[in-house]
Amino acid sequence: MNENPNESQPPPPGEQKAKKYAGNVALAMELPFTIVGAVVLGGLLGFFLDHWLHTKVVFTLLLGGVGFAAGLKEVLRRLG
């Protein structure tokens, strides 16, 4: 007799629904940090590059925009 219920029996529908809901909530909470983190990282790299090369805000804006595009691409990849 099989006493372990996890073998060969699918989890109850309520448990599957709860796991899916929790996964969606976790993803929704993570995605804004993905975009903001990419923009901040790109902006900081650009800022230090501008400081090192004695330029105005050229690289800060350029790498901040690249960071935004990369963050948006990552969000779309995770949602798709």
PyMOL Python script that loads the backbone (N, CA, C, O; Angstrom):
from pymol import cmd

cmd.read_pdbstr("""\
ATOM      1  N   MET A   1       0.842  -1.177   0.000  1.00  0.00           N
ATOM      2  CA  MET A   1       0.000   0.000   0.000  1.00  0.00           C
ATOM      3  C   MET A   1       0.889   1.242   0.000  1.00  0.00           C
ATOM      4  O   MET A   1       1.877   1.297   0.732  1.00  0.00           O
ATOM      5  N   ASN A   2       0.548   2.227  -0.806  1.00  0.00           N
ATOM      6  CA  ASN A   2       1.312   3.457  -0.949  1.00  0.00           C
ATOM      7  C   ASN A   2       0.797   4.488   0.056  1.00  0.00           C
ATOM      8  O   ASN A   2      -0.329   4.971  -0.067  1.00  0.00           O
ATOM      9  N   GLU A   3       1.626   4.825   1.053  1.00  0.00           N
ATOM     10  CA  GLU A   3       1.205   5.775   2.079  1.00  0.00           C
ATOM     11  C   GLU A   3       1.640   7.197   1.766  1.00  0.00           C
ATOM     12  O   GLU A   3       1.180   8.128   2.426  1.00  0.00           O
ATOM     13  N   ASN A   4       2.508   7.398   0.785  1.00  0.00           N
ATOM     14  CA  ASN A   4       2.964   8.736   0.427  1.00  0.00           C
ATOM     15  C   ASN A   4       2.010   9.323  -0.608  1.00  0.00           C
ATOM     16  O   ASN A   4       1.967   8.837  -1.738  1.00  0.00           O
ATOM     17  N   PRO A   5       1.234  10.367  -0.249  1.00  0.00           N
ATOM     18  CA  PRO A   5       0.233  10.898  -1.179  1.00  0.00           C
ATOM     19  C   PRO A   5       0.841  11.687  -2.336  1.00  0.00           C
ATOM     20  O   PRO A   5       0.144  11.951  -3.316  1.00  0.00           O
ATOM     21  N   ASN A   6       2.117  12.072  -2.257  1.00  0.00           N
ATOM     22  CA  ASN A   6       2.730  12.857  -3.326  1.00  0.00           C
ATOM     23  C   ASN A   6       3.112  12.007  -4.529  1.00  0.00           C
ATOM     24  O   ASN A   6       3.383  12.551  -5.600  1.00  0.00           O
ATOM     25  N   GLU A   7       3.138  10.715  -4.382  1.00  0.00           N
ATOM     26  CA  GLU A   7       3.493   9.850  -5.490  1.00  0.00           C
ATOM     27  C   GLU A   7       2.244   9.485  -6.283  1.00  0.00           C
ATOM     28  O   GLU A   7       1.259   9.018  -5.713  1.00  0.00           O
ATOM     29  N   SER A   8       2.282   9.690  -7.557  1.00  0.00           N
ATOM     30  CA  SER A   8       1.286   9.301  -8.546  1.00  0.00           C
ATOM     31  C   SER A   8      -0.075   9.985  -8.401  1.00  0.00           C
ATOM     32  O   SER A   8      -0.970   9.715  -9.202  1.00  0.00           O
ATOM     33  N   GLN A   9      -0.257  10.841  -7.432  1.00  0.00           N
ATOM     34  CA  GLN A   9      -1.522  11.569  -7.315  1.00  0.00           C
ATOM     35  C   GLN A   9      -1.255  13.052  -7.545  1.00  0.00           C
ATOM     36  O   GLN A   9      -0.377  13.624  -6.899  1.00  0.00           O
ATOM     37  N   PRO A  10      -1.999  13.686  -8.456  1.00  0.00           N
ATOM     38  CA  PRO A  10      -1.794  15.123  -8.670  1.00  0.00           C
ATOM     39  C   PRO A  10      -2.278  15.904  -7.448  1.00  0.00           C
ATOM     40  O   PRO A  10      -3.165  15.451  -6.725  1.00  0.00           O
ATOM     41  N   PRO A  11      -1.689  17.082  -7.224  1.00  0.00           N
ATOM     42  CA  PRO A  11      -2.160  17.896  -6.090  1.00  0.00           C
ATOM     43  C   PRO A  11      -3.597  18.354  -6.330  1.00  0.00           C
ATOM     44  O   PRO A  11      -4.046  18.420  -7.474  1.00  0.00           O
ATOM     45  N   PRO A  12      -4.306  18.667  -5.268  1.00  0.00           N
ATOM     46  CA  PRO A  12      -5.695  19.125  -5.414  1.00  0.00           C
ATOM     47  C   PRO A  12      -5.765  20.413  -6.231  1.00  0.00           C
ATOM     48  O   PRO A  12      -4.802  21.179  -6.250  1.00  0.00           O
ATOM     49  N   PRO A  13      -6.878  20.661  -6.899  1.00  0.00           N
ATOM     50  CA  PRO A  13      -7.000  21.864  -7.745  1.00  0.00           C
ATOM     51  C   PRO A  13      -6.808  23.164  -6.973  1.00  0.00           C
ATOM     52  O   PRO A  13      -6.260  24.124  -7.516  1.00  0.00           O
ATOM     53  N   GLY A  14      -7.241  23.213  -5.741  1.00  0.00           N
ATOM     54  CA  GLY A  14      -7.071  24.426  -4.938  1.00  0.00           C
ATOM     55  C   GLY A  14      -5.610  24.730  -4.691  1.00  0.00           C
ATOM     56  O   GLY A  14      -5.206  25.893  -4.693  1.00  0.00           O
ATOM     57  N   GLU A  15      -4.824  23.707  -4.481  1.00  0.00           N
ATOM     58  CA  GLU A  15      -3.396  23.897  -4.249  1.00  0.00           C
ATOM     59  C   GLU A  15      -2.702  24.364  -5.524  1.00  0.00           C
ATOM     60  O   GLU A  15      -1.816  25.217  -5.466  1.00  0.00           O
ATOM     61  N   GLN A  16      -3.086  23.824  -6.659  1.00  0.00           N
ATOM     62  CA  GLN A  16      -2.513  24.252  -7.936  1.00  0.00           C
ATOM     63  C   GLN A  16      -2.841  25.718  -8.204  1.00  0.00           C
ATOM     64  O   GLN A  16      -1.990  26.481  -8.660  1.00  0.00           O
ATOM     65  N   LYS A  17      -4.073  26.101  -7.917  1.00  0.00           N
ATOM     66  CA  LYS A  17      -4.492  27.480  -8.135  1.00  0.00           C
ATOM     67  C   LYS A  17      -3.734  28.435  -7.214  1.00  0.00           C
ATOM     68  O   LYS A  17      -3.344  29.525  -7.633  1.00  0.00           O
ATOM     69  N   ALA A  18      -3.525  28.029  -5.963  1.00  0.00           N
ATOM     70  CA  ALA A  18      -2.800  28.864  -5.009  1.00  0.00           C
ATOM     71  C   ALA A  18      -1.346  29.038  -5.430  1.00  0.00           C
ATOM     72  O   ALA A  18      -0.793  30.131  -5.313  1.00  0.00           O
ATOM     73  N   LYS A  19      -0.722  27.964  -5.921  1.00  0.00           N
ATOM     74  CA  LYS A  19       0.671  28.063  -6.366  1.00  0.00           C
ATOM     75  C   LYS A  19       0.794  28.972  -7.581  1.00  0.00           C
ATOM     76  O   LYS A  19       1.736  29.760  -7.668  1.00  0.00           O
ATOM     77  N   LYS A  20      -0.139  28.875  -8.518  1.00  0.00           N
ATOM     78  CA  LYS A  20      -0.117  29.725  -9.704  1.00  0.00           C
ATOM     79  C   LYS A  20      -0.316  31.185  -9.318  1.00  0.00           C
ATOM     80  O   LYS A  20       0.366  32.068  -9.839  1.00  0.00           O
ATOM     81  N   TYR A  21      -1.256  31.438  -8.399  1.00  0.00           N
ATOM     82  CA  TYR A  21      -1.516  32.800  -7.943  1.00  0.00           C
ATOM     83  C   TYR A  21      -0.294  33.374  -7.237  1.00  0.00           C
ATOM     84  O   TYR A  21       0.072  34.525  -7.475  1.00  0.00           O
ATOM     85  N   ALA A  22       0.337  32.592  -6.378  1.00  0.00           N
ATOM     86  CA  ALA A  22       1.521  33.060  -5.658  1.00  0.00           C
ATOM     87  C   ALA A  22       2.667  33.348  -6.624  1.00  0.00           C
ATOM     88  O   ALA A  22       3.409  34.315  -6.446  1.00  0.00           O
ATOM     89  N   GLY A  23       2.807  32.519  -7.634  1.00  0.00           N
ATOM     90  CA  GLY A  23       3.846  32.756  -8.640  1.00  0.00           C
ATOM     91  C   GLY A  23       3.599  34.033  -9.421  1.00  0.00           C
ATOM     92  O   GLY A  23       4.538  34.773  -9.714  1.00  0.00           O
ATOM     93  N   ASN A  24       2.342  34.298  -9.762  1.00  0.00           N
ATOM     94  CA  ASN A  24       2.003  35.527 -10.486  1.00  0.00           C
ATOM     95  C   ASN A  24       2.227  36.759  -9.622  1.00  0.00           C
ATOM     96  O   ASN A  24       2.696  37.782 -10.121  1.00  0.00           O
ATOM     97  N   VAL A  25       1.903  36.683  -8.350  1.00  0.00           N
ATOM     98  CA  VAL A  25       2.112  37.808  -7.439  1.00  0.00           C
ATOM     99  C   VAL A  25       3.606  38.079  -7.288  1.00  0.00           C
ATOM    100  O   VAL A  25       4.032  39.234  -7.299  1.00  0.00           O
ATOM    101  N   ALA A  26       4.395  37.031  -7.147  1.00  0.00           N
ATOM    102  CA  ALA A  26       5.846  37.198  -7.020  1.00  0.00           C
ATOM    103  C   ALA A  26       6.421  37.836  -8.278  1.00  0.00           C
ATOM    104  O   ALA A  26       7.288  38.705  -8.187  1.00  0.00           O
ATOM    105  N   LEU A  27       5.958  37.425  -9.434  1.00  0.00           N
ATOM    106  CA  LEU A  27       6.436  37.997 -10.690  1.00  0.00           C
ATOM    107  C   LEU A  27       6.039  39.468 -10.792  1.00  0.00           C
ATOM    108  O   LEU A  27       6.846  40.296 -11.215  1.00  0.00           O
ATOM    109  N   ALA A  28       4.817  39.800 -10.413  1.00  0.00           N
ATOM    110  CA  ALA A  28       4.353  41.190 -10.480  1.00  0.00           C
ATOM    111  C   ALA A  28       5.138  42.090  -9.529  1.00  0.00           C
ATOM    112  O   ALA A  28       5.336  43.270  -9.821  1.00  0.00           O
ATOM    113  N   MET A  29       5.579  41.558  -8.411  1.00  0.00           N
ATOM    114  CA  MET A  29       6.361  42.354  -7.470  1.00  0.00           C
ATOM    115  C   MET A  29       7.814  42.482  -7.925  1.00  0.00           C
ATOM    116  O   MET A  29       8.491  43.441  -7.556  1.00  0.00           O
ATOM    117  N   GLU A  30       8.293  41.545  -8.707  1.00  0.00           N
ATOM    118  CA  GLU A  30       9.687  41.538  -9.126  1.00  0.00           C
ATOM    119  C   GLU A  30       9.939  42.414 -10.350  1.00  0.00           C
ATOM    120  O   GLU A  30      11.017  42.996 -10.473  1.00  0.00           O
ATOM    121  N   LEU A  31       8.977  42.521 -11.249  1.00  0.00           N
ATOM    122  CA  LEU A  31       9.188  43.203 -12.522  1.00  0.00           C
ATOM    123  C   LEU A  31       9.539  44.686 -12.396  1.00  0.00           C
ATOM    124  O   LEU A  31      10.428  45.137 -13.118  1.00  0.00           O
ATOM    125  N   PRO A  32       8.897  45.476 -11.524  1.00  0.00           N
ATOM    126  CA  PRO A  32       9.321  46.884 -11.412  1.00  0.00           C
ATOM    127  C   PRO A  32      10.772  47.027 -10.969  1.00  0.00           C
ATOM    128  O   PRO A  32      11.469  47.937 -11.419  1.00  0.00           O
ATOM    129  N   PHE A  33      11.231  46.147 -10.098  1.00  0.00           N
ATOM    130  CA  PHE A  33      12.620  46.206  -9.659  1.00  0.00           C
ATOM    131  C   PHE A  33      13.567  45.855 -10.800  1.00  0.00           C
ATOM    132  O   PHE A  33      14.697  46.341 -10.838  1.00  0.00           O
ATOM    133  N   THR A  34      13.122  45.026 -11.718  1.00  0.00           N
ATOM    134  CA  THR A  34      13.940  44.673 -12.868  1.00  0.00           C
ATOM    135  C   THR A  34      14.178  45.895 -13.748  1.00  0.00           C
ATOM    136  O   THR A  34      15.309  46.153 -14.158  1.00  0.00           O
ATOM    137  N   ILE A  35      13.124  46.645 -14.039  1.00  0.00           N
ATOM    138  CA  ILE A  35      13.275  47.840 -14.879  1.00  0.00           C
ATOM    139  C   ILE A  35      14.100  48.900 -14.159  1.00  0.00           C
ATOM    140  O   ILE A  35      15.044  49.446 -14.730  1.00  0.00           O
ATOM    141  N   VAL A  36      13.751  49.192 -12.920  1.00  0.00           N
ATOM    142  CA  VAL A  36      14.449  50.240 -12.172  1.00  0.00           C
ATOM    143  C   VAL A  36      15.914  49.871 -11.982  1.00  0.00           C
ATOM    144  O   VAL A  36      16.792  50.723 -12.117  1.00  0.00           O
ATOM    145  N   GLY A  37      16.181  48.624 -11.674  1.00  0.00           N
ATOM    146  CA  GLY A  37      17.566  48.191 -11.487  1.00  0.00           C
ATOM    147  C   GLY A  37      18.394  48.340 -12.743  1.00  0.00           C
ATOM    148  O   GLY A  37      19.554  48.746 -12.673  1.00  0.00           O
ATOM    149  N   ALA A  38      17.823  48.018 -13.890  1.00  0.00           N
ATOM    150  CA  ALA A  38      18.552  48.142 -15.151  1.00  0.00           C
ATOM    151  C   ALA A  38      18.839  49.606 -15.469  1.00  0.00           C
ATOM    152  O   ALA A  38      19.938  49.933 -15.915  1.00  0.00           O
ATOM    153  N   VAL A  39      17.866  50.492 -15.245  1.00  0.00           N
ATOM    154  CA  VAL A  39      18.077  51.923 -15.509  1.00  0.00           C
ATOM    155  C   VAL A  39      19.117  52.494 -14.554  1.00  0.00           C
ATOM    156  O   VAL A  39      19.995  53.248 -14.974  1.00  0.00           O
ATOM    157  N   VAL A  40      19.027  52.146 -13.286  1.00  0.00           N
ATOM    158  CA  VAL A  40      19.986  52.660 -12.302  1.00  0.00           C
ATOM    159  C   VAL A  40      21.394  52.155 -12.609  1.00  0.00           C
ATOM    160  O   VAL A  40      22.354  52.923 -12.551  1.00  0.00           O
ATOM    161  N   LEU A  41      21.519  50.887 -12.931  1.00  0.00           N
ATOM    162  CA  LEU A  41      22.839  50.338 -13.249  1.00  0.00           C
ATOM    163  C   LEU A  41      23.426  51.016 -14.484  1.00  0.00           C
ATOM    164  O   LEU A  41      24.593  51.407 -14.480  1.00  0.00           O
ATOM    165  N   GLY A  42      22.631  51.156 -15.532  1.00  0.00           N
ATOM    166  CA  GLY A  42      23.115  51.836 -16.733  1.00  0.00           C
ATOM    167  C   GLY A  42      23.457  53.292 -16.460  1.00  0.00           C
ATOM    168  O   GLY A  42      24.477  53.791 -16.935  1.00  0.00           O
ATOM    169  N   GLY A  43      22.621  53.968 -15.706  1.00  0.00           N
ATOM    170  CA  GLY A  43      22.886  55.368 -15.369  1.00  0.00           C
ATOM    171  C   GLY A  43      24.143  55.542 -14.538  1.00  0.00           C
ATOM    172  O   GLY A  43      24.921  56.469 -14.765  1.00  0.00           O
ATOM    173  N   LEU A  44      24.342  54.652 -13.577  1.00  0.00           N
ATOM    174  CA  LEU A  44      25.555  54.746 -12.752  1.00  0.00           C
ATOM    175  C   LEU A  44      26.818  54.464 -13.562  1.00  0.00           C
ATOM    176  O   LEU A  44      27.829  55.148 -13.408  1.00  0.00           O
ATOM    177  N   LEU A  45      26.750  53.463 -14.414  1.00  0.00           N
ATOM    178  CA  LEU A  45      27.908  53.195 -15.280  1.00  0.00           C
ATOM    179  C   LEU A  45      28.189  54.397 -16.178  1.00  0.00           C
ATOM    180  O   LEU A  45      29.344  54.782 -16.362  1.00  0.00           O
ATOM    181  N   GLY A  46      27.147  54.981 -16.731  1.00  0.00           N
ATOM    182  CA  GLY A  46      27.318  56.165 -17.561  1.00  0.00           C
ATOM    183  C   GLY A  46      27.851  57.347 -16.770  1.00  0.00           C
ATOM    184  O   GLY A  46      28.693  58.095 -17.266  1.00  0.00           O
ATOM    185  N   PHE A  47      27.371  57.523 -15.548  1.00  0.00           N
ATOM    186  CA  PHE A  47      27.852  58.621 -14.706  1.00  0.00           C
ATOM    187  C   PHE A  47      29.348  58.489 -14.430  1.00  0.00           C
ATOM    188  O   PHE A  47      30.101  59.454 -14.562  1.00  0.00           O
ATOM    189  N   PHE A  48      29.770  57.287 -14.046  1.00  0.00           N
ATOM    190  CA  PHE A  48      31.191  57.102 -13.761  1.00  0.00           C
ATOM    191  C   PHE A  48      32.038  57.203 -15.026  1.00  0.00           C
ATOM    192  O   PHE A  48      33.177  57.667 -14.970  1.00  0.00           O
ATOM    193  N   LEU A  49      31.503  56.778 -16.153  1.00  0.00           N
ATOM    194  CA  LEU A  49      32.212  56.927 -17.421  1.00  0.00           C
ATOM    195  C   LEU A  49      32.309  58.405 -17.805  1.00  0.00           C
ATOM    196  O   LEU A  49      33.350  58.849 -18.288  1.00  0.00           O
ATOM    197  N   ASP A  50      31.238  59.166 -17.594  1.00  0.00           N
ATOM    198  CA  ASP A  50      31.286  60.618 -17.835  1.00  0.00           C
ATOM    199  C   ASP A  50      32.302  61.287 -16.924  1.00  0.00           C
ATOM    200  O   ASP A  50      33.052  62.160 -17.360  1.00  0.00           O
ATOM    201  N   HIS A  51      32.326  60.886 -15.678  1.00  0.00           N
ATOM    202  CA  HIS A  51      33.267  61.472 -14.722  1.00  0.00           C
ATOM    203  C   HIS A  51      34.708  61.137 -15.111  1.00  0.00           C
ATOM    204  O   HIS A  51      35.592  61.988 -15.015  1.00  0.00           O
ATOM    205  N   TRP A  52      34.939  59.921 -15.541  1.00  0.00           N
ATOM    206  CA  TRP A  52      36.281  59.475 -15.898  1.00  0.00           C
ATOM    207  C   TRP A  52      36.782  60.160 -17.172  1.00  0.00           C
ATOM    208  O   TRP A  52      37.956  60.514 -17.273  1.00  0.00           O
ATOM    209  N   LEU A  53      35.871  60.345 -18.152  1.00  0.00           N
ATOM    210  CA  LEU A  53      36.253  60.940 -19.429  1.00  0.00           C
ATOM    211  C   LEU A  53      36.055  62.459 -19.471  1.00  0.00           C
ATOM    212  O   LEU A  53      36.344  63.090 -20.487  1.00  0.00           O
ATOM    213  N   HIS A  54      35.565  63.047 -18.377  1.00  0.00           N
ATOM    214  CA  HIS A  54      35.321  64.484 -18.265  1.00  0.00           C
ATOM    215  C   HIS A  54      34.359  64.973 -19.346  1.00  0.00           C
ATOM    216  O   HIS A  54      34.591  66.011 -19.966  1.00  0.00           O
ATOM    217  N   THR A  55      33.298  64.236 -19.567  1.00  0.00           N
ATOM    218  CA  THR A  55      32.254  64.657 -20.492  1.00  0.00           C
ATOM    219  C   THR A  55      31.053  65.132 -19.684  1.00  0.00           C
ATOM    220  O   THR A  55      31.019  64.988 -18.462  1.00  0.00           O
ATOM    221  N   LYS A  56      30.079  65.693 -20.370  1.00  0.00           N
ATOM    222  CA  LYS A  56      28.877  66.158 -19.673  1.00  0.00           C
ATOM    223  C   LYS A  56      28.040  64.944 -19.258  1.00  0.00           C
ATOM    224  O   LYS A  56      28.554  64.062 -18.570  1.00  0.00           O
ATOM    225  N   VAL A  57      26.795  64.877 -19.647  1.00  0.00           N
ATOM    226  CA  VAL A  57      25.924  63.764 -19.258  1.00  0.00           C
ATOM    227  C   VAL A  57      25.618  62.840 -20.431  1.00  0.00           C
ATOM    228  O   VAL A  57      24.575  62.186 -20.460  1.00  0.00           O
ATOM    229  N   VAL A  58      26.519  62.789 -21.385  1.00  0.00           N
ATOM    230  CA  VAL A  58      26.290  62.014 -22.603  1.00  0.00           C
ATOM    231  C   VAL A  58      26.145  60.533 -22.287  1.00  0.00           C
ATOM    232  O   VAL A  58      25.152  59.915 -22.671  1.00  0.00           O
ATOM    233  N   PHE A  59      27.104  59.964 -21.606  1.00  0.00           N
ATOM    234  CA  PHE A  59      27.082  58.528 -21.336  1.00  0.00           C
ATOM    235  C   PHE A  59      26.041  58.161 -20.282  1.00  0.00           C
ATOM    236  O   PHE A  59      25.506  57.053 -20.299  1.00  0.00           O
ATOM    237  N   THR A  60      25.754  59.081 -19.370  1.00  0.00           N
ATOM    238  CA  THR A  60      24.712  58.818 -18.374  1.00  0.00           C
ATOM    239  C   THR A  60      23.367  58.627 -19.061  1.00  0.00           C
ATOM    240  O   THR A  60      22.646  57.670 -18.778  1.00  0.00           O
ATOM    241  N   LEU A  61      23.036  59.540 -19.963  1.00  0.00           N
ATOM    242  CA  LEU A  61      21.766  59.424 -20.679  1.00  0.00           C
ATOM    243  C   LEU A  61      21.761  58.229 -21.630  1.00  0.00           C
ATOM    244  O   LEU A  61      20.770  57.505 -21.724  1.00  0.00           O
ATOM    245  N   LEU A  62      22.866  58.032 -22.325  1.00  0.00           N
ATOM    246  CA  LEU A  62      22.944  56.939 -23.292  1.00  0.00           C
ATOM    247  C   LEU A  62      22.823  55.579 -22.600  1.00  0.00           C
ATOM    248  O   LEU A  62      22.018  54.743 -23.009  1.00  0.00           O
ATOM    249  N   LEU A  63      23.614  55.361 -21.565  1.00  0.00           N
ATOM    250  CA  LEU A  63      23.573  54.070 -20.881  1.00  0.00           C
ATOM    251  C   LEU A  63      22.316  53.912 -20.028  1.00  0.00           C
ATOM    252  O   LEU A  63      21.869  52.788 -19.801  1.00  0.00           O
ATOM    253  N   GLY A  64      21.742  55.013 -19.553  1.00  0.00           N
ATOM    254  CA  GLY A  64      20.446  54.935 -18.874  1.00  0.00           C
ATOM    255  C   GLY A  64      19.361  54.483 -19.828  1.00  0.00           C
ATOM    256  O   GLY A  64      18.499  53.685 -19.458  1.00  0.00           O
ATOM    257  N   GLY A  65      19.395  54.995 -21.073  1.00  0.00           N
ATOM    258  CA  GLY A  65      18.443  54.564 -22.092  1.00  0.00           C
ATOM    259  C   GLY A  65      18.647  53.108 -22.486  1.00  0.00           C
ATOM    260  O   GLY A  65      17.684  52.371 -22.696  1.00  0.00           O
ATOM    261  N   VAL A  66      19.904  52.703 -22.584  1.00  0.00           N
ATOM    262  CA  VAL A  66      20.196  51.296 -22.889  1.00  0.00           C
ATOM    263  C   VAL A  66      19.713  50.403 -21.747  1.00  0.00           C
ATOM    264  O   VAL A  66      19.180  49.319 -21.986  1.00  0.00           O
ATOM    265  N   GLY A  67      19.898  50.857 -20.509  1.00  0.00           N
ATOM    266  CA  GLY A  67      19.411  50.107 -19.349  1.00  0.00           C
ATOM    267  C   GLY A  67      17.901  49.988 -19.355  1.00  0.00           C
ATOM    268  O   GLY A  67      17.358  48.933 -19.025  1.00  0.00           O
ATOM    269  N   PHE A  68      17.211  51.073 -19.730  1.00  0.00           N
ATOM    270  CA  PHE A  68      15.747  51.021 -19.818  1.00  0.00           C
ATOM    271  C   PHE A  68      15.308  50.018 -20.876  1.00  0.00           C
ATOM    272  O   PHE A  68      14.390  49.231 -20.644  1.00  0.00           O
ATOM    273  N   ALA A  69      15.957  50.042 -22.029  1.00  0.00           N
ATOM    274  CA  ALA A  69      15.608  49.112 -23.103  1.00  0.00           C
ATOM    275  C   ALA A  69      15.871  47.666 -22.677  1.00  0.00           C
ATOM    276  O   ALA A  69      15.068  46.776 -22.957  1.00  0.00           O
ATOM    277  N   ALA A  70      16.991  47.440 -22.005  1.00  0.00           N
ATOM    278  CA  ALA A  70      17.309  46.084 -21.541  1.00  0.00           C
ATOM    279  C   ALA A  70      16.324  45.622 -20.469  1.00  0.00           C
ATOM    280  O   ALA A  70      15.906  44.464 -20.468  1.00  0.00           O
ATOM    281  N   GLY A  71      15.953  46.520 -19.556  1.00  0.00           N
ATOM    282  CA  GLY A  71      14.976  46.167 -18.527  1.00  0.00           C
ATOM    283  C   GLY A  71      13.614  45.870 -19.121  1.00  0.00           C
ATOM    284  O   GLY A  71      12.938  44.933 -18.696  1.00  0.00           O
ATOM    285  N   LEU A  72      13.207  46.662 -20.099  1.00  0.00           N
ATOM    286  CA  LEU A  72      11.928  46.430 -20.762  1.00  0.00           C
ATOM    287  C   LEU A  72      11.941  45.106 -21.530  1.00  0.00           C
ATOM    288  O   LEU A  72      10.959  44.364 -21.526  1.00  0.00           O
ATOM    289  N   LYS A  73      13.054  44.825 -22.180  1.00  0.00           N
ATOM    290  CA  LYS A  73      13.181  43.558 -22.908  1.00  0.00           C
ATOM    291  C   LYS A  73      13.082  42.374 -21.948  1.00  0.00           C
ATOM    292  O   LYS A  73      12.445  41.370 -22.266  1.00  0.00           O
ATOM    293  N   GLU A  74      13.708  42.487 -20.778  1.00  0.00           N
ATOM    294  CA  GLU A  74      13.669  41.410 -19.793  1.00  0.00           C
ATOM    295  C   GLU A  74      12.247  41.223 -19.245  1.00  0.00           C
ATOM    296  O   GLU A  74      11.801  40.092 -19.054  1.00  0.00           O
ATOM    297  N   VAL A  75      11.545  42.316 -18.996  1.00  0.00           N
ATOM    298  CA  VAL A  75      10.166  42.225 -18.509  1.00  0.00           C
ATOM    299  C   VAL A  75       9.284  41.552 -19.558  1.00  0.00           C
ATOM    300  O   VAL A  75       8.488  40.671 -19.229  1.00  0.00           O
ATOM    301  N   LEU A  76       9.421  41.957 -20.799  1.00  0.00           N
ATOM    302  CA  LEU A  76       8.619  41.351 -21.867  1.00  0.00           C
ATOM    303  C   LEU A  76       8.967  39.880 -22.053  1.00  0.00           C
ATOM    304  O   LEU A  76       8.086  39.074 -22.354  1.00  0.00           O
ATOM    305  N   ARG A  77      10.230  39.518 -21.880  1.00  0.00           N
ATOM    306  CA  ARG A  77      10.636  38.126 -21.982  1.00  0.00           C
ATOM    307  C   ARG A  77       9.985  37.279 -20.873  1.00  0.00           C
ATOM    308  O   ARG A  77       9.533  36.160 -21.115  1.00  0.00           O
ATOM    309  N   ARG A  78       9.949  37.833 -19.666  1.00  0.00           N
ATOM    310  CA  ARG A  78       9.359  37.098 -18.550  1.00  0.00           C
ATOM    311  C   ARG A  78       7.840  36.988 -18.658  1.00  0.00           C
ATOM    312  O   ARG A  78       7.250  36.002 -18.218  1.00  0.00           O
ATOM    313  N   LEU A  79       7.220  37.995 -19.240  1.00  0.00           N
ATOM    314  CA  LEU A  79       5.764  37.958 -19.377  1.00  0.00           C
ATOM    315  C   LEU A  79       5.316  37.094 -20.546  1.00  0.00           C
ATOM    316  O   LEU A  79       4.188  36.600 -20.560  1.00  0.00           O
ATOM    317  N   GLY A  80       6.194  36.911 -21.527  1.00  0.00           N
ATOM    318  CA  GLY A  80       5.812  36.166 -22.729  1.00  0.00           C
ATOM    319  C   GLY A  80       5.975  34.744 -22.613  1.00  0.00           C
ATOM    320  O   GLY A  80       5.687  34.011 -23.559  1.00  0.00           O
TER     321      GLY A  80
END
""", "prot")
cmd.dss("prot")
cmd.show_as("cartoon", "prot")
cmd.util.cbc("prot")
cmd.orient("prot")
